[in-house]
Amino acid sequence: MSERVAIAGGGLAGLAAAAALGQAGYSVDLYEARPFLGGRATSYPLPSSESGEVIDNCQHILLRCCVNLLDFYGRLGVSSAIQFHKRFNFIEPGGRTSTMEAGPLPVPLHFTGSFYRLQFLSLAEKISVGKALLAIRSERNTRRDLDRITMLDWLREKRQPPQAIERFWRQILVSAVNEELDRMAAQHGFQVFWLGFLAASNTYEMGIPAIPLGSLYAAECWSRLPNVRIHFRSPVEEILRGHDCIEGFRLPAGTVQADHYVSALPFERLQPLMPQLPIEWSAFSHAPITGIHLWFDRSVTDLPHGTLLDRNLQWFFNKGEGRYLMLVVSASRGMLEMSRNAIIELAEKELAEFLPAVRQAKLLKAHVVKEVRATFAASPGLEEKRPRAETPYRNFFLAGDWTRSGWPATMEGAVRSGYLAAEAVCSTPGRFLLPDIA
């Protein structure tokens, strides 16, 4: 009889642990409080839609360097649903667009041609950015203070011009890490640029799901893994503790028992259940993301996506023939107190500065999603406080993007944490986790 594993939480971390352990022959039961999977990377029917139109809570993307996330999608048989894009479109107010993509030169010179042609930076600013990128390449394994200083500290140390910081470094990093440069540990900024832009010529390519996020984890995907059973509307209300082991999860329907237990819960949900764990809970806080969905009566762009400079809006994604756009504002603390109508008005006004066709279009409907607890805040000094998968309880393990996955709070980080927890269950390091590409 196979060993049994009970997993609390159906976000990406819990799902990754379940998929890995299920394929390894374990009997897995996953308990999710909500009636759907994916945690903060999910989709649901638009509340005001009579047709049951499904939207993502926010646009989630990946890069080709997200090797474990891609492995997870492979386990569920949905890899073909990810469409990769090789061009980044930087758009200035007024609509001028610059494109960044890899060229024929070898790494790390593969962006040289398109980078030289970028119109939103001066030649002096481009030279300064280039020097800083080379410094990342040389310092990433030699600096010992990158978790103690902010990315902004490091950029100023490298004498980056203010406009280069705002239009290049901030534009990429705030979206990738969901934190402002003056709050973000430099370690995370280094990782984004090393793995995504410097380590290989294609790792920057951006993958966007061509189907709703929730469809990536649909029931038919799990039919490939008959050892895994998903239980919806089943919150873990208590973790029953023995002397050195966990004895069960208490659910509304009763107590369940297993040989091994994995918590893939966010830190704010795990703390009241296991306050005695040796974790400095007060070190963890949240960073928000705001997603704004706009539907127009006509097409306003033929671009698949664009990053927007010098305004509150940071990205738009074309979700439907140029008529339905999803806008994203990461680290959106300034929007938390804004009303829905104020956010929509701001979004429509700013979007018209980048896409002039918006001025002639009629806004048919809009939807705003404020993810107040979108990610943990990737602050300096936090890395050593992120817990590992193992705990003082011999059969209890932790997963979640906030644990020590080696990545910031991303979908890749969540999957990595799930694989690390699965390896801890098996007592077999390296069994599931794929190493970074470089």
CORNORUR-V881906 format. One record per residue. N is the residue number from 0. PHI is phi in whole degrees, -180 to 180 (999 if undefined). BURIAL is + if it has 9 or more other ideal C-beta (glycine too) atoms within 8 Angstrom, else -. D_CENTER is the distance of its C-alpha to the mean C-alpha in whole Angstrom. Layout:
n=[N,N]
phi=[PHI,PHI]
burial=[BURIAL,BURIAL]
d_center=[D_CENTER,D_CENTER]
//
This chain:
n=[0,1,2,3,4,5,6,7,8,9,10,11,12,13,14,15,16,17,18,19,20,21,22,23,24,25,26,27,28,29,30,31,32,33,34,35,36,37,38,39,40,41,42,43,44,45,46,47,48,49,50,51,52,53,54,55,56,57,58,59,60,61,62,63,64,65,66,67,68,69,70,71,72,73,74,75,76,77,78,79,80,81,82,83,84,85,86,87,88,89,90,91,92,93,94,95,96,97,98,99,100,101,102,103,104,105,106,107,108,109,110,111,112,113,114,115,116,117,118,119,120,121,122,123,124,125,126,127,128,129,130,131,132,133,134,135,136,137,138,139,140,141,142,143,144,145,146,147,148,149,150,151,152,153,154,155,156,157,158,159,160,161,162,163,164,165,166,167,168,169,170,171,172,173,174,175,176,177,178,179,180,181,182,183,184,185,186,187,188,189,190,191,192,193,194,195,196,197,198,199,200,201,202,203,204,205,206,207,208,209,210,211,212,213,214,215,216,217,218,219,220,221,222,223,224,225,226,227,228,229,230,231,232,233,234,235,236,237,238,239,240,241,242,243,244,245,246,247,248,249,250,251,252,253,254,255,256,257,258,259,260,261,262,263,264,265,266,267,268,269,270,271,272,273,274,275,276,277,278,279,280,281,282,283,284,285,286,287,288,289,290,291,292,293,294,295,296,297,298,299,300,301,302,303,304,305,306,307,308,309,310,311,312,313,314,315,316,317,318,319,320,321,322,323,324,325,326,327,328,329,330,331,332,333,334,335,336,337,338,339,340,341,342,343,344,345,346,347,348,349,350,351,352,353,354,355,356,357,358,359,360,361,362,363,364,365,366,367,368,369,370,371,372,373,374,375,376,377,378,379,380,381,382,383,384,385,386,387,388,389,390,391,392,393,394,395,396,397,398,399,400,401,402,403,404,405,406,407,408,409,410,411,412,413,414,415,416,417,418,419,420,421,422,423,424,425,426,427,428,429,430,431,432,433,434,435,436,437]
phi=[999,-71,-70,-102,-128,-110,-119,-100,113,-109,-79,-60,-64,-65,-65,-65,-62,-65,-65,-64,-70,-63,-69,-84,100,-77,-95,-116,-119,-111,-113,-121,-70,-96,-87,-151,-106,111,60,-86,-119,-143,-141,-160,-64,-61,-54,-92,-93,-76,-87,76,-57,-101,-126,-79,-62,-162,-72,-112,-126,-139,-111,-65,-76,-83,-69,-76,-63,-65,-63,-62,-60,-64,-61,-91,75,-119,-57,-69,-83,-99,-103,-99,-121,-101,-119,-105,-103,-96,-118,-94,-55,106,101,-64,-119,-116,-116,-118,-155,-72,-115,-81,-70,-73,-60,-96,-98,-67,-97,-54,-62,-70,-65,-62,-86,-58,-93,-89,-124,-76,-60,-63,-68,-65,-63,-63,-63,-59,-64,-67,-63,-66,-67,-60,-61,-89,-98,-61,-106,-112,-73,-113,-113,-69,-91,-105,-115,-85,-63,-65,-56,-67,-64,-69,-59,-89,56,-75,-62,-53,-71,-67,-61,-71,-91,-113,-63,-66,-60,-84,-76,-63,-70,-76,-107,59,-157,-72,-61,-83,-120,-95,-61,-58,-53,-73,-63,-58,-64,-59,-76,-68,-74,-84,-129,-117,-78,-153,-79,-116,-71,-77,-57,-97,-97,-125,-60,-89,-127,-56,-54,-61,-71,-69,-123,-67,-57,-66,-66,-79,-65,-72,-126,-64,-75,-106,-119,-102,-118,-86,51,-132,-70,-80,-93,-156,-106,-83,-108,-103,-66,-133,-148,-94,-108,166,-107,-97,-112,-56,-88,135,-97,-117,-127,-154,-81,-136,-130,-127,-97,-114,-89,-61,-61,-72,-92,-76,-54,-67,-84,-138,-64,-82,-61,-76,-125,-83,-58,-67,-76,-100,-142,-113,-126,-92,-132,-116,-109,-125,-103,-127,-117,-109,-83,-155,-71,-115,-163,-110,-78,-73,-171,-162,-101,-108,-95,72,-133,-68,-63,-114,-143,-125,-129,-82,-99,-173,55,77,-98,-117,-118,-109,-108,-129,-126,-86,48,-91,-59,-67,-98,-62,-94,-77,-75,-57,-64,-66,-66,-64,-62,-63,-62,-65,-64,-70,-60,-65,-71,-97,-120,-57,-63,-62,-65,-93,-89,-103,-78,-84,-162,-151,-145,-118,-122,-101,-92,-65,-112,-62,-145,-77,-77,-83,-83,-58,85,-83,-55,-71,-96,-72,-74,-82,-65,-75,-129,-63,-94,-64,-118,-127,-134,-112,-137,131,-63,-82,-80,-81,-89,91,-129,-73,-78,-132,-63,-62,-62,-63,-65,-56,-65,-64,-67,-64,-65,-64,-65,-67,-60,-79,56,-135,-59,84,-73,-118,-70,-87,-70,-57,-65,-158]
burial=[-,-,-,+,+,+,+,+,+,+,+,+,+,+,+,+,+,+,+,+,+,+,+,+,-,+,+,+,+,+,+,+,-,-,-,+,+,+,+,+,+,+,+,+,-,+,-,-,-,-,-,-,-,+,+,+,+,+,+,+,-,+,+,+,+,+,+,+,+,+,+,+,+,-,+,+,-,+,-,-,+,+,-,+,+,-,-,+,+,+,+,+,-,-,+,-,+,+,+,+,+,+,+,-,-,-,-,-,-,+,+,+,-,+,+,-,-,+,-,+,+,-,-,-,+,+,-,+,+,+,+,+,+,+,+,+,+,-,+,+,-,-,-,-,-,+,+,-,+,+,+,+,+,+,+,-,-,+,-,+,+,-,+,+,+,+,+,+,+,+,+,+,+,+,+,+,+,+,+,-,+,-,+,+,+,+,+,+,+,+,+,+,+,+,+,+,+,+,+,-,-,-,+,+,+,+,+,+,+,-,-,+,+,+,+,+,+,-,-,-,+,+,-,-,+,-,+,+,-,+,+,+,-,+,-,+,-,-,+,+,-,-,-,-,+,+,-,+,+,+,+,-,-,-,-,+,-,+,-,+,+,+,+,+,+,+,+,-,+,+,+,-,+,+,-,-,+,-,-,-,-,-,-,+,-,+,+,+,+,+,+,+,+,+,+,+,-,+,+,+,+,-,-,-,+,+,+,+,+,-,+,-,+,+,+,+,+,+,-,-,-,+,+,+,+,+,+,+,+,+,+,+,-,-,+,+,-,-,-,-,-,-,+,+,-,+,+,+,-,+,+,+,+,+,+,-,+,+,-,-,+,-,+,-,-,+,+,+,+,+,+,-,+,+,+,+,+,+,+,+,+,+,+,-,+,+,+,-,+,-,+,-,+,-,+,+,+,+,+,+,+,+,+,-,+,-,+,+,+,+,+,+,+,+,+,+,+,+,+,+,+,+,+,+,+,+,-,-,-,-,+,+,+,-,-,-,+,-]
d_center=[37,33,32,30,26,25,21,20,17,16,12,10,12,15,15,14,17,19,19,20,23,24,25,26,29,28,28,25,25,22,22,20,21,20,21,18,15,12,11,9,8,12,15,18,21,22,24,27,27,30,29,26,24,20,17,13,12,10,9,6,7,8,10,13,13,10,14,13,10,13,16,14,15,18,19,19,20,18,17,20,17,15,17,16,17,19,20,18,20,21,23,25,27,30,28,29,26,25,24,22,22,23,27,30,30,29,26,25,27,26,24,28,29,27,26,29,30,27,29,27,28,31,33,33,29,28,30,29,25,26,28,25,23,26,26,22,24,27,25,22,24,27,26,26,25,21,20,23,22,20,19,21,24,23,23,27,28,28,29,27,28,27,26,24,22,22,21,20,18,17,16,13,12,12,9,7,8,8,12,15,17,20,17,15,17,18,17,13,14,16,14,12,15,17,15,14,17,20,20,21,22,19,16,15,15,13,12,12,13,17,17,16,12,15,17,15,16,20,23,24,21,22,26,25,25,28,28,25,25,23,24,23,24,25,24,25,27,28,28,31,32,35,37,34,32,30,33,31,28,30,29,31,33,34,33,31,32,30,31,27,25,21,19,16,16,14,16,18,19,20,22,25,25,26,27,29,26,26,23,23,22,22,20,17,16,14,12,12,11,13,14,17,19,22,25,28,31,31,28,27,26,26,23,20,17,18,17,19,21,23,22,20,18,15,15,16,16,19,19,22,25,24,25,22,19,16,16,13,13,11,13,15,17,20,20,20,23,24,25,24,27,26,23,24,27,25,22,25,27,25,24,28,28,25,27,30,31,29,32,34,32,32,29,29,27,24,21,19,16,15,12,14,12,9,8,11,12,12,16,19,21,18,17,21,20,17,19,19,20,23,25,29,29,30,28,25,22,19,15,12,9,12,14,15,13,14,10,8,6,3,4,7,8,8,10,12,13,14,16,18,19,20,22,23,25,27,28,27,24,23,24,20,18,18,18,16,18,20]
//
